[in-house]
Amino acid sequence: MYTAICAIALAIVHLFSGKLRFLHYTPRSRWLSFGSGVSVAYVFVHILPELSQAQETLQNSLDTGLAFLEHHVYLVALVGLAVFYGLERFAKKSRQRNQKTGKGDVTSSEVFWIHIAAFAIYNALIGYLLVHREESGIKSLLFFSFAMALHFVVNDNGLRENHKQVYDRLGRWLLAAAIVVGWVIGTVTAIHQAAIAVLFAFLAGGIVLNVLKEELPEERESRFWAFAVGTISYAILLLAF
């Protein structure tokens, strides 16, 4: 019940975050930087320690294939980071090519579909993992959902910049649906705890990259103090509860 509400709420974030016009200006909105800080805090305070614990407690109970992944969950996080870095560079190069040929500051349709497909899988993964957050308690579910809601706002802003009107017309609806689809899959399937750890590892790498790609470019004129406030305040909140 609670996970269903959270899945629907996260889908709504994708559908309506574009209405927050104050987020779309340069210098970068302090609220986007704050949301980025919250997402990163969740990864480093909650997800990574859980991966470390899972690695210690489960690796002896797994078959050879999964044992390798469980023993190298941080490599999986690195893969997640590298995959989304590659996707971002792919989109940037497409925009540059279209600008040079007079087609506008937007990606090609092929790149749009690749980008949206990747983020749909990413969102479905988050929807799937909502179910497993509830197993750790309602507080864990709420902390995860809040961090992901702010993370989706940040992702929306970046995807809208790359794909412009087609993202609002089609992309955001597909990403919202992907969350619900992932949640549905999570409610009807059960996988080994080691596999869940691997999924969380991939998600952690993706979150870190998707945050940093929005915060680091100089042209963003990001608000470091807002990022720091988001990181520190959410870290304190996570540690306190």
N, C-alpha and C positions, 0 to 999 in steps of 0.2 A: 504493500500500500504506500509506504513512505517513499520507496524507490520510484514508484510510478509517478508520484507527485513531483519528485526531483527531476525525473526524465522529461516530463512535460514542461517544467519550469525552464530547464536548460534549452529545450527546443524553442520556447518562446523568446529566450534571450537572442537566439540567432535571427528570429523573425523580426524583432523590433529594435535591436541595438542600432540599426541604421537610422532610426528616427532621432537619435541623440546627436543632433547636429553640432553641438559644442565639442564633440570628440574629433571632428574632421578638419581641424585647422592646424597651422604651424604658427608658433611653436607648439609642440605636441601637448595635448591636454594632460594636465596633472593627474586626471582620473585614469587615463590609460596607463601612465607610468605607475600609478599606485596599484592598479590591477595586475600589472606585470610583476611587481614586487610581491604581491600576495601569492601569485602562482609559483614563483620561484621558491618562496618560503615553504610552501606546501611540499614541493619536491624534496627540498633538502632536510626538512624537519620530520616529515612523515614518510614519504615514499622510500627514500634511500635507506634510512634505518630499518624499515620493514624488509627491504631486499636483503640487507646484511643478515638480519635475523633468520629469514627464510633460507638463506644459503647455508647457515650453520645447522639448522634443525632438519632440513629435508634432503640434503644431498646424498645421505647414506641410504635413503629409502627408494631411490629412483633407479629406473633402468639406465643403461649406458647413455643413450641419446639425450634424455632429459637431464641426466646427471651432469653432462657437460654444460648444458645451458644454465642449469641452476648454479653451477660452480662459476659461471662466467656471466652473471646477470649484468654486470657493469659493462661488459662488451656489448650486450644487447642494447643497453642505454646509449652506448656510443653509436650503434647502428641506427637507432631512432634519430639521434641528432644528425648523423650524416645524411640519412634519407631526406629529412626535411630541409637541410641545407641545400642538397641537390635540387629539390623541387623549387626552392626560392630562387636559386641561380637560373634555373630553367625558365621561370616566369620573367625574371629581370631581362634575360637575353632576348626573350620573345618581344617584350615591350620595346627594347632598344631597336630591334630589327624593324618593327612596325613603324617606329618614329622615323627611322631613316628612309623608309619607303613611302612616307606620307599617309600611313594607315591609322595614325593616332597613337596616343600613349596608352595602349591597351594590349593585352596578350592576344595571340591567335586563338581561334576556337579549339584547335587541337590541344594547345597548352591548357586552356581553360578546363577542358574535360579531364585531362590528366591530373591537374591540380585539385579539382573538385572531387575526383574519385579517391585520391589519396586522403584528403581531409574528411571525406565521408567515412572511410575506414577508420580513421583516427577518432572521429566522433562516435562511431558505432562501438569502438573499443571503450571509450569513456562511458557510454550508455551501458555496456556489458558490465563494466567494473563497478557501476553503481550498486548492483545487486550484492556484490561481495563486500562493499563498504558497509552495508547494513548489517552483515554478519558480525562486524566488529563493534556494532552499537550505533545508536541514532546520532550521537555526537560526531562519530567518525564520518557518517554519511553526510551530515550537514556541513562539516568542515570541507570535505571533498567537493560537495556540490557548490558551495560558495566560491571556492577557489577556481573551479572549472567555469562557473558562470562568468567571472571576471576575465578568465582566460579566453573564453569565447568572444567576449566583447573586443579584446585585443586582436584575436585572429580575424574577426569580421572586418575590422578596420584595415588590416593588411590585405585581405582578399579583395575587398572592395576597391582598394587603390590599384591592384593589379588588373582586375577584370571589369571594373566600372559597372555600367548598367546591367550587363548580363548576369552579374553576381546577384544584384537585387531582384532581377526578374526570375531567375532560376536557381542560382547557386545556393542561396540561403535556405530555400525551401528543401533542397536535397540534403543539406547538412542538418537541418532540423529533423527531417525524417530519419536520417541515419542514427541519431541519438535514440529515438524511440525503437527503431529496429534492433539496435544493439541491446537495449534493455529487454526487449521481448526474447531475444536469443538467450540472454542471461538468466531469465526466469524459467526457461524450459530445458536448459542444459547444465551439466555439471562437469567441470574439468579438474584435473589434479592441481593441488596448491602450487606445485612447482611451475605449472604452465601459467597460473595466475601471476606468479612472481615475474615470469618472463614478460608477460603482457604489461605489467606495471613498469618494468624496466624500460621497455620500448617507449611507453608513454612518457616516462620521466625525461628521456633524451629528447623526445619531440617537444615537450613543454619548454625545456631550457632553450632549445634552438629558436622556437617560435617567439619566445619572449625577447631573446637577445637580438634577433634580426630586426625587431621593431624598435628596440631601445638604443642600439649602438650607432647606426648610421648618423653622421654629423648633421645631415640635412633635416633629420627629424627634430632637432633642437629639443631633445628629450629633457624631462625634469628629473634630475638625479635625486633631488631631495624627496620628491613624491615617491619615486621608486624605493628609496631607502626607508621611508616611513611605512610603506606597504609591506616591505620585507620584514622589518624589525617588529612592527606591531602584530603582524599575523604570526610570526615565529613565536613571540611571547605568548600570544593567545593559544597556539597549539601546544606549547610546552606547559602552560598553566592548566589545560584541561585534558 
